[in-house]
Amino acid sequence: MDQQPSIDRDILIPIVIGGLSVLGIILVLLIGRHNSLQANIPASPTERLFQYLYLGTEPATVKPIAAESETAQPTNAPVPFFSPTPRPTILTPIVTGPNATNTSTTSTGIILRTRTPTNLPTSIFTSTPGATIYDDTDFRFMYTGNWVSQTNVNGAYQGTLHVSSTVGDLITFTFIGQQIKFSYQAGPSLGTVTVTVDTLGSSLDQSDSTTQFKEWASGALAQGNHTVVITHFSGGSVNIDSLTIPEASIKTPTATFTPTP
């Protein structure tokens, strides 16, 4: 009877491989434990701060920093004191004369000083001699009725006339003066007007054998406000060219020097 070996060689090889694997795992665990037992090296802070996501794996001695800027602001840093820049002193020469303007510098700013002149001219009013002519197109004329404006009239003042063909049409004009003159165009087949200054009225016939310009003048009036009313009274058409005030009360300033004590 043949003798068989006590251990099968086919089973021995897997057993050896399995034992070597167990030894390798034990060796890896020992090396890892040895590394974990080494002393921790203290971390020295750097001048530059870093921001990282705290996952719980960083050393316990390091705290996460959540800052928007890279430069950390000290909490108890002293506040620098800035002294205000002194205001420069402005020296202004002193100017003399009636229109002099001087300035002076104070701790709060610049003060403007003005010198009031003493001998300024004052105005007095004098009457301007001469006549003032108001054309029939002047805005001061108040027309009532069916007055018609005519232009490019030969010989008329500024070439214009106002003509009425309806009896009862009238014109009202207010003025300041001592007399008033009424200019019109006379001609054949023209009618009659009444001219009333304040309460005094007179009749004026504008008809004439030839066409020409004539003038009617009132009597002397007291200096002051007056109202003249020209009314189409009868006959054919009538007209008005202008009104003249012989001496207008126009005030113009005349410069004179009045001494001031």
Residue pairs with C-beta under 8 A, 6 or more apart in sequence:
40 59
42 61
43 59
43 61
43 62
48 70
49 65
49 67
49 70
49 72
50 65
51 64
51 65
51 66
51 67
52 58
52 64
53 64
54 64
58 64
65 72
87 105
89 105
90 103
90 105
90 110
91 105
92 102
92 103
92 104
94 100
94 102
95 101
95 102
96 115
98 115
98 117
98 118
98 119
98 120
99 117
100 114
100 115
101 112
101 113
101 114
101 115
102 113
102 114
102 115
103 110
103 111
103 112
103 113
104 110
104 111
104 113
105 111
118 260
119 257
119 258
119 259
119 260
120 257
121 255
121 256
121 257
121 258
122 255
122 256
122 257
122 258
123 253
123 254
123 255
123 256
124 253
124 254
124 256
125 251
125 252
125 253
125 254
126 251
126 252
126 254
127 247
127 249
127 250
127 251
128 248
128 250
128 251
128 252
129 247
130 247
130 248
131 244
131 245
131 246
131 247
131 248
132 244
132 245
132 248
132 250
133 157
133 242
133 243
133 244
134 140
134 141
134 173
134 175
134 242
134 243
134 244
134 245
135 157
135 158
135 160
135 242
136 149
136 157
136 160
136 161
136 162
136 240
136 241
136 242
137 149
137 158
137 160
137 162
140 173
140 174
141 162
141 171
141 172
141 173
142 171
142 172
142 173
143 162
143 169
143 171
144 169
144 170
144 171
144 172
145 164
145 166
145 168
145 169
145 170
145 232
146 164
146 165
146 166
146 169
147 162
147 163
147 164
147 169
147 171
148 162
148 163
148 164
148 165
149 160
149 161
149 162
150 160
150 161
150 162
150 163
151 159
151 160
152 159
153 159
153 160
153 161
153 185
155 185
155 212
155 213
156 185
156 213
156 241
157 183
157 241
157 242
158 242
160 241
161 185
161 239
161 240
161 241
162 171
162 239
162 240
163 237
163 238
163 239
164 232
164 237
164 238
164 239
165 236
165 237
166 232
167 191
167 232
167 233
167 234
168 231
168 232
169 231
169 232
170 229
170 230
170 231
170 232
171 229
171 230
171 231
171 240
172 227
172 228
172 229
173 227
173 228
173 229
173 230
173 243
174 225
174 226
174 227
174 228
175 225
175 226
175 228
175 243
175 245
176 223
176 224
176 225
176 226
176 245
176 248
176 249
177 221
177 223
177 226
177 245
177 246
177 247
177 248
177 249
178 220
178 221
178 222
178 223
178 246
178 247
179 217
179 218
179 219
179 220
179 221
179 245
179 246
179 247
180 197
180 217
180 218
180 221
180 226
180 228
180 243
180 244
180 245
181 215
181 216
181 217
181 218
181 243
181 244
181 245
181 246
182 195
182 204
182 215
182 216
182 217
182 228
182 230
182 240
182 243
183 213
183 214
183 215
183 240
183 241
183 242
183 243
183 244
184 204
184 206
184 213
184 214
184 215
184 216
184 238
184 239
184 240
184 241
185 206
185 211
185 212
185 213
185 214
185 239
185 241
186 206
186 207
186 208
186 210
186 211
186 212
186 213
186 214
187 206
187 207
187 208
187 210
187 211
187 212
188 207
188 208
188 209
188 210
188 211
189 207
189 235
189 236
189 237
190 205
190 206
190 207
190 208
190 235
190 236
190 237
190 238
190 239
191 206
191 207
191 232
191 233
191 234
191 235
191 236
191 237
191 238
192 203
192 204
192 205
192 206
192 207
192 233
192 234
192 235
192 238
193 203
193 204
193 206
193 230
193 231
193 232
193 233
193 238
194 201
194 202
194 203
194 204
194 230
194 231
194 233
195 201
195 202
195 203
195 204
195 216
195 218
195 228
195 229
195 230
196 202
196 228
196 229
196 230
196 231
197 218
197 221
197 226
197 227
197 228
198 221
198 226
198 227
200 219
203 233
204 216
205 235
206 214
206 238
206 239
207 235
207 236
208 214
213 241
215 244
218 228
223 249
228 243
230 240
232 238
